Amino acid sequence: MVQLNFFFIVHILASDALNSRHLLHITYKMYLSSLTIECLSLTFLVCYYGMYAADGVEKHWIKLIGK
């Protein structure tokens, strides 16, 4: 998860550099939005499994958001 979040931060910085040069195309914006959603999904799933491991109670809505 740390590697994915690091990857996400690097892409945010790269998109800022591309935007300053007016080279930020729609395909890269679509890629960046899918990467953002993937990072959020992974974060919700890690939270779900961490809470499930801690107390044994399933919280289905967190798992649903993660999927």
N, C-alpha and C positions, 0 to 999 in steps of 0.2 A: 504494500500500500504506500509505503514511503517513496518507493521508486516511481510509482504512478503519479503521486502528488508532485514530486520533483520534476517529472516529465511535463506535468501540467504547468508548473511555474515557468519552466524554460520556454514553453510554447506561448505563454502570455507575453513574455519579454520579446520573443521573436515577432509576435503579431504587432506589438507596439512599434518595433523597428520597421516592419513592413508598412504599417499605417503611416508613419512619418514620411515614407518615400512614395506614398500613394500606390503601393503594390499589393495591398491586402485584397485579394480576389475573393469572390463568393465561395469558391471551393474550399479555400483555407478557412473561411468563416464557418462553413458547414462542418469541417473537420474539427475546429476548435469547439464548436457547440456540442458535438458528439463526445468529445473528450471530457468536457465539463460534466455532461450527464453521466458518463461512465464513472468519473471520480465521485460524484455524489451517490451513485448507486452503490459503489464499493464501500463508501463510508457508512451508509445505512446498513448494509449487510454485516459489516464488522461490528457496528453497534449492536445489532440484533443478536448476533452469535455471542458477543461478549456478555450481554445482559442475560441471555439464555443460559450461558455457562455459569454465571454468578448465582442466579436464583432459581433456575429451572422452570421459569414461567415464560411461556411463549407469548410474544406480542406480535400478532399476525400483521398488524398494520405497518409496522416497521419493515418486516420482511417483504410485504407487498410493495412498499415504496422502493425497496432495494432491487426488486426484480423489475 
